């Protein structure tokens, strides 16, 4: 089915190709097939690229991105990279539109947004953390903190408290 989807795609039968690619995926899942199948991935990927027209790609970051998080209940996301750049973006028409940017010092390794969307926390590879207040699609610093090791992950516990994981 996946190979047939690719052939149909090459013959410009896009709707049939998409249908066959989805059938291949669902049949593989139903039969407990392998989680990664190159033929199915290729069939789904070419159809995804065709349907989005690559509008789902965003090339604003100049350094590698290690984290992305979404704002609960809406279509705002935050991304951060190794230069310390944080971008707030809104998802529109299968594409991203930049709302704002904010820079902190250090290679950002993790981001998390509180469940109510009022706070964003960023931690770096150099043991620094920043808590931001999120308002009107912008950020302001509430506090900074230090911790031992390299930042790995963050999770909120309620709206006011968070925990993080570091290499220490």
Secondary structure by P-SEA (a helix, b strand, c coil): caaaaaaaaaacaaaaaaaaaaaaaaaaaaaccccccaaaaaaaaaaaaaaacccccccccccccccccccccccbbbbbcccbbbbbbbbcccbbbbccccccccccccccccccccbbbbbcccbbbbbbbbcccccccccccccccccccccccccccccccccc
